[in-house]
Amino acid sequence: MSGLGRFLVDYENPDAGIGHSLGHVNNAIKICLRHGLTFAYAESQVRKSSKSQWGWRLRQWIRRLTLRQVYETHDIGNDINALFAFVQFTGDRDGVERMLRKKQLKLVQLPEAAISIPSNAQEDDDVYRAVDAVIRSHPEDGVVFRLPDKRIGDFEYQASKAWFRRCYDAAGSGQFPAQYVPSIPHTLKVAVHIRRGDLLPGRQFDDLSKRMLPDVWYQRILERVLDASGERPVVVYIVSEGLDGRYCSEKGQAVDWSNVLPADRCKIVELIDSPFVPSFRVLVGADILVGSKSGMTHLAGMLGEHTKFVPRMWHSYRGACRVFELGDDIDEQALAEIARLTMELSLPV
């Protein structure tokens, strides 16, 4: 048969945060872009658990009853599909699967790409060499290439950023959430993503607590931003997962950021355990993003055209614009650069 198409299908869907989850979609999309394949997509590809699902609650109840560790959830549910219009730019996986069952398409298993973490030195031609060889050995029409399960996702977005941004804009996600738009014109919007949540003391992944940066790291950056913003009004959005709706420091102590930053210089909006979609849009749509060692920060930094002050981590920001990467210790030279970049945004409009 001819004219049936050439597809890529993937069934791997870890119940994880947005960074981890989108890494698997990115893996598929980069292969499709390299070879002109159509990604056969289904919304179940990125659907996650949420606290409202009775099945998830039942599983946790059973784990508790059997004295096993109870899992936490980022409570994303179907929010990734709401955030990205993937269905508009992919093929229908159900249709491809029907054709497979009818033997109208041939299934070819792909090897795992040679992705390693950290990935910030990744060279795609090396990573995808074995995958490329298999796909090139099947140039015929009517083929479905299948990615292996239990693999590592791809967290380098230089080659695929434009594709993801198109899906993001098509879903209406490019708009800053109306409920958080400042009432004063030309206000400088500073979004601060502080990773806490399940890394806090006593939470599920507290053994990874070193991924948390201390509050003082963010405080030093924000104080320099406020100093350099001149007379321009500033709103600081604190986006984080906390405890019982309260922000927590790296030590697990409740903190009110309105008592940390000078109230006469900025307005504080705390988005603690807030709905995922508007919170992510705040991170992408602000004028400045101050980030964390997190896949959520990394993805927001890759998608946004804003200025980013972010910690160096295990994935690179190649392909992103206006990125200033910082170490765990911020010296005066780094603070001076933060001030310079902020002043560029604070020039008369």
Short mmCIF file of the C-alpha atoms (twelve columns), coordinates in Angstrom:
data_MODEL
# 
_entry.id   MODEL 
# 
loop_
_atom_site.group_PDB 
_atom_site.id 
_atom_site.type_symbol 
_atom_site.label_atom_id 
_atom_site.label_alt_id 
_atom_site.label_comp_id 
_atom_site.label_asym_id 
_atom_site.label_seq_id 
_atom_site.Cartn_x 
_atom_site.Cartn_y 
_atom_site.Cartn_z 
_atom_site.pdbx_PDB_model_num 
ATOM 1   C CA . MET A 1   0.000   0.000  0.000  1 
ATOM 2   C CA . SER A 2   1.099   3.604  -0.597 1 
ATOM 3   C CA . GLY A 3   0.117   6.897  0.949  1 
ATOM 4   C CA . LEU A 4   -0.500  5.443  4.405  1 
ATOM 5   C CA . GLY A 5   2.118   7.583  6.145  1 
ATOM 6   C CA . ARG A 6   5.049   7.071  8.483  1 
ATOM 7   C CA . PHE A 7   4.378   7.337  12.208 1 
ATOM 8   C CA . LEU A 8   5.990   7.252  15.620 1 
ATOM 9   C CA . VAL A 9   4.096   5.848  18.599 1 
ATOM 10  C CA . ASP A 10  4.955   5.989  22.293 1 
ATOM 11  C CA . TYR A 11  3.240   4.433  25.308 1 
ATOM 12  C CA . GLU A 12  5.604   5.600  28.049 1 
ATOM 13  C CA . ASN A 13  3.893   7.981  30.487 1 
ATOM 14  C CA . PRO A 14  5.471   8.284  33.949 1 
ATOM 15  C CA . ASP A 15  3.176   9.753  36.600 1 
ATOM 16  C CA . ALA A 16  5.560   12.624 37.238 1 
ATOM 17  C CA . GLY A 17  5.835   16.392 37.075 1 
ATOM 18  C CA . ILE A 18  5.738   18.461 33.908 1 
ATOM 19  C CA . GLY A 19  9.491   18.473 33.322 1 
ATOM 20  C CA . HIS A 20  9.823   14.682 33.548 1 
ATOM 21  C CA . SER A 21  6.657   14.089 31.519 1 
ATOM 22  C CA . LEU A 22  7.443   16.504 28.698 1 
ATOM 23  C CA . GLY A 23  10.920  15.000 28.387 1 
ATOM 24  C CA . HIS A 24  9.296   11.861 26.959 1 
ATOM 25  C CA . VAL A 25  7.157   13.847 24.530 1 
ATOM 26  C CA . ASN A 26  10.264  15.794 23.536 1 
ATOM 27  C CA . ASN A 27  12.076  12.523 22.840 1 
ATOM 28  C CA . ALA A 28  9.340   11.547 20.382 1 
ATOM 29  C CA . ILE A 29  9.021   14.966 18.770 1 
ATOM 30  C CA . LYS A 30  12.746  15.324 18.139 1 
ATOM 31  C CA . ILE A 31  12.818  11.956 16.371 1 
ATOM 32  C CA . CYS A 32  9.817   12.983 14.265 1 
ATOM 33  C CA . LEU A 33  11.455  16.288 13.346 1 
ATOM 34  C CA . ARG A 34  14.679  14.493 12.384 1 
ATOM 35  C CA . HIS A 35  12.910  12.092 10.021 1 
ATOM 36  C CA . GLY A 36  9.657   13.738 8.924  1 
ATOM 37  C CA . LEU A 37  7.510   11.290 10.906 1 
ATOM 38  C CA . THR A 38  4.049   11.943 12.304 1 
ATOM 39  C CA . PHE A 39  3.737   11.537 16.063 1 
ATOM 40  C CA . ALA A 40  0.672   9.379  16.718 1 
ATOM 41  C CA . TYR A 41  -0.612  11.087 19.855 1 
ATOM 42  C CA . ALA A 42  -3.357  10.374 22.371 1 
ATOM 43  C CA . GLU A 43  -4.298  12.616 25.302 1 
ATOM 44  C CA . SER A 44  -3.654  9.687  27.636 1 
ATOM 45  C CA . GLN A 45  0.032   10.226 26.725 1 
ATOM 46  C CA . VAL A 46  0.371   12.962 29.355 1 
ATOM 47  C CA . ARG A 47  -2.647  12.479 31.617 1 
ATOM 48  C CA . LYS A 48  -1.523  12.288 35.260 1 
ATOM 49  C CA . SER A 49  -2.956  11.466 38.650 1 
ATOM 50  C CA . SER A 50  -4.868  14.012 40.682 1 
ATOM 51  C CA . LYS A 51  -6.290  14.050 44.184 1 
ATOM 52  C CA . SER A 52  -9.813  14.109 42.779 1 
ATOM 53  C CA . GLN A 53  -9.466  10.677 41.131 1 
ATOM 54  C CA . TRP A 54  -11.033 7.927  43.210 1 
ATOM 55  C CA . GLY A 55  -8.670  5.352  41.681 1 
ATOM 56  C CA . TRP A 56  -5.604  7.243  42.848 1 
ATOM 57  C CA . ARG A 57  -7.086  7.710  46.339 1 
ATOM 58  C CA . LEU A 58  -7.937  3.999  46.496 1 
ATOM 59  C CA . ARG A 59  -4.383  3.005  45.579 1 
ATOM 60  C CA . GLN A 60  -2.966  5.222  48.303 1 
ATOM 61  C CA . TRP A 61  -5.441  3.820  50.827 1 
ATOM 62  C CA . ILE A 62  -4.326  0.282  49.938 1 
ATOM 63  C CA . ARG A 63  -0.671  1.271  50.280 1 
ATOM 64  C CA . ARG A 64  -1.369  2.781  53.686 1 
ATOM 65  C CA . LEU A 65  -3.298  -0.325 54.742 1 
ATOM 66  C CA . THR A 66  -0.390  -2.563 53.723 1 
ATOM 67  C CA . LEU A 67  2.114   -0.350 55.571 1 
ATOM 68  C CA . ARG A 68  3.792   0.857  52.385 1 
ATOM 69  C CA . GLN A 69  4.838   4.411  51.579 1 
ATOM 70  C CA . VAL A 70  1.987   6.581  50.371 1 
ATOM 71  C CA . TYR A 71  2.794   8.439  47.171 1 
ATOM 72  C CA . GLU A 72  2.283   12.135 46.644 1 
ATOM 73  C CA . THR A 73  0.878   13.657 43.463 1 
ATOM 74  C CA . HIS A 74  1.592   16.911 41.666 1 
ATOM 75  C CA . ASP A 75  -2.191  16.954 41.068 1 
ATOM 76  C CA . ILE A 76  -1.744  17.694 37.361 1 
ATOM 77  C CA . GLY A 77  -4.523  15.460 36.007 1 
ATOM 78  C CA . ASN A 78  -5.219  16.484 32.397 1 
ATOM 79  C CA . ASP A 79  -3.603  19.917 32.746 1 
ATOM 80  C CA . ILE A 80  -0.758  19.259 30.300 1 
ATOM 81  C CA . ASN A 81  -3.305  18.700 27.536 1 
ATOM 82  C CA . ALA A 82  -4.942  21.987 28.558 1 
ATOM 83  C CA . LEU A 83  -1.576  23.734 28.426 1 
ATOM 84  C CA . PHE A 84  -0.441  22.406 25.022 1 
ATOM 85  C CA . ALA A 85  -2.598  21.831 21.940 1 
ATOM 86  C CA . PHE A 86  -0.691  18.691 20.975 1 
ATOM 87  C CA . VAL A 87  -3.704  17.149 19.228 1 
ATOM 88  C CA . GLN A 88  -3.668  19.964 16.645 1 
ATOM 89  C CA . PHE A 89  -0.145  19.139 15.463 1 
ATOM 90  C CA . THR A 90  0.032   15.347 15.717 1 
ATOM 91  C CA . GLY A 91  -1.633  12.271 14.274 1 
ATOM 92  C CA . ASP A 92  -4.422  10.293 15.914 1 
ATOM 93  C CA . ARG A 93  -2.982  7.340  17.815 1 
ATOM 94  C CA . ASP A 94  -6.319  5.513  17.916 1 
ATOM 95  C CA . GLY A 95  -6.484  5.593  14.123 1 
ATOM 96  C CA . VAL A 96  -2.930  4.334  13.781 1 
ATOM 97  C CA . GLU A 97  -3.622  1.520  16.238 1 
ATOM 98  C CA . ARG A 98  -6.692  0.470  14.247 1 
ATOM 99  C CA . MET A 99  -4.582  0.271  11.106 1 
ATOM 100 C CA . LEU A 100 -1.986  -1.767 12.972 1 
ATOM 101 C CA . ARG A 101 -4.624  -4.266 14.105 1 
ATOM 102 C CA . LYS A 102 -5.779  -4.615 10.483 1 
ATOM 103 C CA . LYS A 103 -2.176  -5.225 9.375  1 
ATOM 104 C CA . GLN A 104 -2.311  -2.127 7.182  1 
ATOM 105 C CA . LEU A 105 0.792   -0.745 8.853  1 
ATOM 106 C CA . LYS A 106 4.047   -2.431 9.798  1 
ATOM 107 C CA . LEU A 107 5.366   -2.020 13.342 1 
ATOM 108 C CA . VAL A 108 9.113   -1.490 13.857 1 
ATOM 109 C CA . GLN A 109 10.603  -1.382 17.345 1 
ATOM 110 C CA . LEU A 110 13.169  1.349  17.942 1 
ATOM 111 C CA . PRO A 111 16.187  1.058  20.236 1 
ATOM 112 C CA . GLU A 112 16.535  3.389  23.190 1 
ATOM 113 C CA . ALA A 113 18.312  6.665  22.483 1 
ATOM 114 C CA . ALA A 114 21.652  7.022  24.269 1 
ATOM 115 C CA . ILE A 115 20.489  9.803  26.607 1 
ATOM 116 C CA . SER A 116 22.282  10.315 29.884 1 
ATOM 117 C CA . ILE A 117 21.696  12.627 32.829 1 
ATOM 118 C CA . PRO A 118 23.149  15.222 33.168 1 
ATOM 119 C CA . SER A 119 22.247  16.053 29.586 1 
ATOM 120 C CA . ASN A 120 23.703  19.553 29.249 1 
ATOM 121 C CA . ALA A 121 26.591  18.271 27.101 1 
ATOM 122 C CA . GLN A 122 24.262  16.248 24.889 1 
ATOM 123 C CA . GLU A 123 24.938  15.988 21.136 1 
ATOM 124 C CA . ASP A 124 21.782  14.843 19.367 1 
ATOM 125 C CA . ASP A 125 23.603  13.203 16.454 1 
ATOM 126 C CA . ASP A 126 25.381  10.927 18.927 1 
ATOM 127 C CA . VAL A 127 22.329  10.341 21.125 1 
ATOM 128 C CA . TYR A 128 20.085  9.335  18.211 1 
ATOM 129 C CA . ARG A 129 22.613  7.488  16.044 1 
ATOM 130 C CA . ALA A 130 21.147  3.998  16.671 1 
ATOM 131 C CA . VAL A 131 17.570  5.307  16.339 1 
ATOM 132 C CA . ASP A 132 18.423  7.097  13.098 1 
ATOM 133 C CA . ALA A 133 19.967  3.934  11.645 1 
ATOM 134 C CA . VAL A 134 16.828  1.856  12.238 1 
ATOM 135 C CA . ILE A 135 14.509  4.493  10.779 1 
ATOM 136 C CA . ARG A 136 16.705  4.947  7.690  1 
ATOM 137 C CA . SER A 137 16.726  1.197  7.147  1 
ATOM 138 C CA . HIS A 138 12.921  1.352  6.735  1 
ATOM 139 C CA . PRO A 139 12.310  4.116  4.166  1 
ATOM 140 C CA . GLU A 140 9.078   2.556  2.921  1 
ATOM 141 C CA . ASP A 141 5.570   3.961  3.432  1 
ATOM 142 C CA . GLY A 142 3.143   2.435  5.930  1 
ATOM 143 C CA . VAL A 143 5.518   2.063  8.899  1 
ATOM 144 C CA . VAL A 144 4.943   2.740  12.590 1 
ATOM 145 C CA . PHE A 145 8.077   3.112  14.701 1 
ATOM 146 C CA . ARG A 146 7.581   2.366  18.373 1 
ATOM 147 C CA . LEU A 147 9.654   3.862  21.180 1 
ATOM 148 C CA . PRO A 148 10.694  1.555  24.028 1 
ATOM 149 C CA . ASP A 149 9.093   1.745  27.456 1 
ATOM 150 C CA . LYS A 150 11.002  2.538  30.675 1 
ATOM 151 C CA . ARG A 151 13.454  4.810  28.902 1 
ATOM 152 C CA . ILE A 152 15.011  8.167  29.762 1 
ATOM 153 C CA . GLY A 153 13.326  11.267 28.386 1 
ATOM 154 C CA . ASP A 154 15.095  13.982 26.383 1 
ATOM 155 C CA . PHE A 155 15.372  17.293 28.242 1 
ATOM 156 C CA . GLU A 156 17.289  19.301 25.651 1 
ATOM 157 C CA . TYR A 157 14.890  21.517 23.679 1 
ATOM 158 C CA . GLN A 158 17.028  23.506 21.262 1 
ATOM 159 C CA . ALA A 159 15.819  21.516 18.232 1 
ATOM 160 C CA . SER A 160 12.173  21.335 19.335 1 
ATOM 161 C CA . LYS A 161 11.513  24.600 21.162 1 
ATOM 162 C CA . ALA A 162 9.611   26.198 18.256 1 
ATOM 163 C CA . TRP A 163 7.323   23.160 17.965 1 
ATOM 164 C CA . PHE A 164 6.434   23.213 21.673 1 
ATOM 165 C CA . ARG A 165 5.928   26.970 21.677 1 
ATOM 166 C CA . ARG A 166 3.519   26.646 18.745 1 
ATOM 167 C CA . CYS A 167 1.501   24.062 20.697 1 
ATOM 168 C CA . TYR A 168 1.616   26.279 23.782 1 
ATOM 169 C CA . ASP A 169 0.331   29.337 21.912 1 
ATOM 170 C CA . ALA A 170 -2.340  27.335 20.070 1 
ATOM 171 C CA . ALA A 171 -3.829  26.313 23.418 1 
ATOM 172 C CA . GLY A 172 -4.145  29.969 24.410 1 
ATOM 173 C CA . SER A 173 -1.392  29.557 26.957 1 
ATOM 174 C CA . GLY A 174 0.563   32.537 25.703 1 
ATOM 175 C CA . GLN A 175 -1.813  34.854 27.556 1 
ATOM 176 C CA . PHE A 176 -0.791  35.945 31.057 1 
ATOM 177 C CA . PRO A 177 -3.581  34.822 33.447 1 
ATOM 178 C CA . ALA A 178 -6.106  37.644 33.613 1 
ATOM 179 C CA . GLN A 179 -6.658  37.232 37.348 1 
ATOM 180 C CA . TYR A 180 -2.996  38.034 38.007 1 
ATOM 181 C CA . VAL A 181 -2.532  40.987 35.631 1 
ATOM 182 C CA . PRO A 182 -1.381  44.043 37.627 1 
ATOM 183 C CA . SER A 183 -3.813  46.961 37.767 1 
ATOM 184 C CA . ILE A 184 -1.032  49.528 37.282 1 
ATOM 185 C CA . PRO A 185 0.276   49.823 33.691 1 
ATOM 186 C CA . HIS A 186 3.939   48.960 32.971 1 
ATOM 187 C CA . THR A 187 4.314   47.016 36.197 1 
ATOM 188 C CA . LEU A 188 7.372   44.734 36.196 1 
ATOM 189 C CA . LYS A 189 6.157   41.154 36.696 1 
ATOM 190 C CA . VAL A 190 8.678   38.913 38.467 1 
ATOM 191 C CA . ALA A 191 7.774   35.217 38.732 1 
ATOM 192 C CA . VAL A 192 9.719   33.204 41.304 1 
ATOM 193 C CA . HIS A 193 9.488   29.416 41.147 1 
ATOM 194 C CA . ILE A 194 10.779  27.957 44.408 1 
ATOM 195 C CA . ARG A 195 10.973  24.180 44.508 1 
ATOM 196 C CA . ARG A 196 9.677   22.796 47.792 1 
ATOM 197 C CA . GLY A 197 6.695   20.394 47.947 1 
ATOM 198 C CA . ASP A 198 7.707   16.736 48.169 1 
ATOM 199 C CA . LEU A 199 11.350  17.666 48.890 1 
ATOM 200 C CA . LEU A 200 10.482  19.200 52.273 1 
ATOM 201 C CA . PRO A 201 11.449  17.411 55.503 1 
ATOM 202 C CA . GLY A 202 9.222   14.377 56.057 1 
ATOM 203 C CA . ARG A 203 7.812   14.417 52.503 1 
ATOM 204 C CA . GLN A 204 8.127   11.681 49.879 1 
ATOM 205 C CA . PHE A 205 11.410  12.756 48.264 1 
ATOM 206 C CA . ASP A 206 13.124  14.502 51.155 1 
ATOM 207 C CA . ASP A 207 16.231  12.445 50.327 1 
ATOM 208 C CA . LEU A 208 16.620  14.795 47.330 1 
ATOM 209 C CA . SER A 209 16.435  17.915 49.498 1 
ATOM 210 C CA . LYS A 210 19.772  19.173 48.106 1 
ATOM 211 C CA . ARG A 211 17.854  20.191 45.002 1 
ATOM 212 C CA . MET A 212 16.213  22.935 47.061 1 
ATOM 213 C CA . LEU A 213 17.892  26.325 47.104 1 
ATOM 214 C CA . PRO A 214 17.571  28.279 50.360 1 
ATOM 215 C CA . ASP A 215 15.238  31.236 50.682 1 
ATOM 216 C CA . VAL A 216 18.213  33.577 51.003 1 
ATOM 217 C CA . TRP A 217 19.318  32.643 47.459 1 
ATOM 218 C CA . TYR A 218 16.040  33.990 46.084 1 
ATOM 219 C CA . GLN A 219 15.982  36.919 48.512 1 
ATOM 220 C CA . ARG A 220 19.365  38.234 47.319 1 
ATOM 221 C CA . ILE A 221 18.260  38.097 43.682 1 
ATOM 222 C CA . LEU A 222 14.919  39.779 44.371 1 
ATOM 223 C CA . GLU A 223 16.446  42.538 46.453 1 
ATOM 224 C CA . ARG A 224 18.843  43.361 43.610 1 
ATOM 225 C CA . VAL A 225 15.972  43.279 41.084 1 
ATOM 226 C CA . LEU A 226 13.973  45.694 43.233 1 
ATOM 227 C CA . ASP A 227 16.948  48.032 43.634 1 
ATOM 228 C CA . ALA A 228 17.559  48.058 39.872 1 
ATOM 229 C CA . SER A 229 13.927  48.527 38.835 1 
ATOM 230 C CA . GLY A 230 13.985  52.214 39.716 1 
ATOM 231 C CA . GLU A 231 10.571  53.822 40.073 1 
ATOM 232 C CA . ARG A 232 8.824   51.114 38.093 1 
ATOM 233 C CA . PRO A 233 6.158   49.278 40.138 1 
ATOM 234 C CA . VAL A 234 6.899   45.584 40.738 1 
ATOM 235 C CA . VAL A 235 4.747   42.540 41.456 1 
ATOM 236 C CA . VAL A 236 6.519   39.419 42.720 1 
ATOM 237 C CA . TYR A 237 4.675   36.131 42.167 1 
ATOM 238 C CA . ILE A 238 5.875   33.334 44.453 1 
ATOM 239 C CA . VAL A 239 4.992   29.983 42.823 1 
ATOM 240 C CA . SER A 240 5.616   26.926 44.971 1 
ATOM 241 C CA . GLU A 241 4.206   23.745 46.452 1 
ATOM 242 C CA . GLY A 242 4.010   24.156 50.208 1 
ATOM 243 C CA . LEU A 243 2.182   22.599 53.097 1 
ATOM 244 C CA . ASP A 244 -1.538  23.165 53.730 1 
ATOM 245 C CA . GLY A 245 -1.504  26.121 51.352 1 
ATOM 246 C CA . ARG A 246 1.374   27.863 53.151 1 
ATOM 247 C CA . TYR A 247 4.786   28.587 51.700 1 
ATOM 248 C CA . CYS A 248 7.612   26.739 53.455 1 
ATOM 249 C CA . SER A 249 11.318  27.510 53.624 1 
ATOM 250 C CA . GLU A 250 13.882  24.837 52.802 1 
ATOM 251 C CA . LYS A 251 13.741  23.884 56.487 1 
ATOM 252 C CA . GLY A 252 9.983   23.281 56.350 1 
ATOM 253 C CA . GLN A 253 9.086   26.439 58.265 1 
ATOM 254 C CA . ALA A 254 6.123   28.568 57.190 1 
ATOM 255 C CA . VAL A 255 7.238   31.898 55.703 1 
ATOM 256 C CA . ASP A 256 5.265   34.920 54.498 1 
ATOM 257 C CA . TRP A 257 7.200   36.608 51.700 1 
ATOM 258 C CA . SER A 258 5.451   39.910 52.374 1 
ATOM 259 C CA . ASN A 259 7.538   39.996 55.562 1 
ATOM 260 C CA . VAL A 260 10.759  39.218 53.658 1 
ATOM 261 C CA . LEU A 261 10.697  41.789 50.860 1 
ATOM 262 C CA . PRO A 262 10.111  45.535 51.370 1 
ATOM 263 C CA . ALA A 263 6.385   46.195 51.126 1 
ATOM 264 C CA . ASP A 264 6.961   49.745 49.863 1 
ATOM 265 C CA . ARG A 265 8.802   48.446 46.786 1 
ATOM 266 C CA . CYS A 266 6.667   45.567 45.575 1 
ATOM 267 C CA . LYS A 267 3.400   43.733 45.825 1 
ATOM 268 C CA . ILE A 268 3.629   40.039 46.726 1 
ATOM 269 C CA . VAL A 269 1.270   37.452 45.200 1 
ATOM 270 C CA . GLU A 270 1.748   33.977 46.670 1 
ATOM 271 C CA . LEU A 271 0.571   31.111 44.427 1 
ATOM 272 C CA . ILE A 272 1.096   28.231 46.841 1 
ATOM 273 C CA . ASP A 273 -0.417  24.885 45.811 1 
ATOM 274 C CA . SER A 274 -2.394  26.869 43.214 1 
ATOM 275 C CA . PRO A 275 -3.895  25.375 40.037 1 
ATOM 276 C CA . PHE A 276 -1.171  24.185 37.716 1 
ATOM 277 C CA . VAL A 277 -2.117  25.802 34.396 1 
ATOM 278 C CA . PRO A 278 -2.331  29.465 35.508 1 
ATOM 279 C CA . SER A 279 0.726   29.005 37.729 1 
ATOM 280 C CA . PHE A 280 2.789   27.761 34.783 1 
ATOM 281 C CA . ARG A 281 1.513   30.587 32.584 1 
ATOM 282 C CA . VAL A 282 2.723   33.052 35.209 1 
ATOM 283 C CA . LEU A 283 6.210   31.496 35.016 1 
ATOM 284 C CA . VAL A 284 6.282   31.773 31.217 1 
ATOM 285 C CA . GLY A 285 4.561   35.153 30.867 1 
ATOM 286 C CA . ALA A 286 6.311   37.268 33.487 1 
ATOM 287 C CA . ASP A 287 8.963   39.828 32.570 1 
ATOM 288 C CA . ILE A 288 11.532  38.059 34.765 1 
ATOM 289 C CA . LEU A 289 11.661  34.422 35.835 1 
ATOM 290 C CA . VAL A 290 13.693  33.520 38.905 1 
ATOM 291 C CA . GLY A 291 13.896  29.740 38.829 1 
ATOM 292 C CA . SER A 292 14.853  26.627 40.736 1 
ATOM 293 C CA . LYS A 293 16.534  23.302 40.050 1 
ATOM 294 C CA . SER A 294 13.358  21.910 38.557 1 
ATOM 295 C CA . GLY A 295 12.039  20.585 35.284 1 
ATOM 296 C CA . MET A 296 9.114   23.000 35.605 1 
ATOM 297 C CA . THR A 297 11.471  25.996 35.754 1 
ATOM 298 C CA . HIS A 298 13.535  24.533 32.913 1 
ATOM 299 C CA . LEU A 299 10.536  24.124 30.614 1 
ATOM 300 C CA . ALA A 300 9.153   27.581 31.460 1 
ATOM 301 C CA . GLY A 301 12.592  29.033 30.806 1 
ATOM 302 C CA . MET A 302 12.856  27.302 27.451 1 
ATOM 303 C CA . LEU A 303 9.407   28.411 26.285 1 
ATOM 304 C CA . GLY A 304 9.457   32.011 27.488 1 
ATOM 305 C CA . GLU A 305 11.006  35.054 25.820 1 
ATOM 306 C CA . HIS A 306 11.536  36.789 29.160 1 
ATOM 307 C CA . THR A 307 14.681  37.378 31.205 1 
ATOM 308 C CA . LYS A 308 15.676  34.381 33.339 1 
ATOM 309 C CA . PHE A 309 17.799  34.191 36.467 1 
ATOM 310 C CA . VAL A 310 18.130  30.459 36.970 1 
ATOM 311 C CA . PRO A 311 20.457  28.040 38.768 1 
ATOM 312 C CA . ARG A 312 22.759  25.841 36.725 1 
ATOM 313 C CA . MET A 313 21.325  22.346 36.677 1 
ATOM 314 C CA . TRP A 314 21.571  19.011 34.906 1 
ATOM 315 C CA . HIS A 315 19.892  20.230 31.670 1 
ATOM 316 C CA . SER A 316 21.046  23.117 29.514 1 
ATOM 317 C CA . TYR A 317 19.151  26.181 28.342 1 
ATOM 318 C CA . ARG A 318 20.540  25.981 24.793 1 
ATOM 319 C CA . GLY A 319 18.058  27.567 22.418 1 
ATOM 320 C CA . ALA A 320 16.516  29.819 25.072 1 
ATOM 321 C CA . CYS A 321 16.972  33.591 25.090 1 
ATOM 322 C CA . ARG A 322 18.042  36.013 27.835 1 
ATOM 323 C CA . VAL A 323 19.251  33.345 30.267 1 
ATOM 324 C CA . PHE A 324 21.625  34.155 33.102 1 
ATOM 325 C CA . GLU A 325 22.652  30.973 34.899 1 
ATOM 326 C CA . LEU A 326 23.803  31.218 38.504 1 
ATOM 327 C CA . GLY A 327 25.683  29.010 40.925 1 
ATOM 328 C CA . ASP A 328 24.510  28.029 44.383 1 
ATOM 329 C CA . ASP A 329 26.632  30.885 45.757 1 
ATOM 330 C CA . ILE A 330 25.877  34.278 44.226 1 
ATOM 331 C CA . ASP A 331 28.795  36.710 44.248 1 
ATOM 332 C CA . GLU A 332 28.824  40.472 43.703 1 
ATOM 333 C CA . GLN A 333 29.707  40.086 40.029 1 
ATOM 334 C CA . ALA A 334 26.592  37.987 39.474 1 
ATOM 335 C CA . LEU A 335 24.453  40.482 41.395 1 
ATOM 336 C CA . ALA A 336 25.817  43.294 39.232 1 
ATOM 337 C CA . GLU A 337 24.775  41.400 36.082 1 
ATOM 338 C CA . ILE A 338 21.306  40.811 37.563 1 
ATOM 339 C CA . ALA A 339 21.029  44.545 38.155 1 
ATOM 340 C CA . ARG A 340 22.175  45.362 34.599 1 
ATOM 341 C CA . LEU A 341 19.663  43.001 32.991 1 
ATOM 342 C CA . THR A 342 16.873  44.312 35.221 1 
ATOM 343 C CA . MET A 343 17.702  47.915 34.354 1 
ATOM 344 C CA . GLU A 344 17.334  47.043 30.660 1 
ATOM 345 C CA . LEU A 345 13.738  46.065 31.383 1 
ATOM 346 C CA . SER A 346 13.112  49.130 33.513 1 
ATOM 347 C CA . LEU A 347 14.008  51.767 30.945 1 
ATOM 348 C CA . PRO A 348 11.190  54.207 30.112 1 
ATOM 349 C CA . VAL A 349 8.480   52.522 28.081 1 
# 
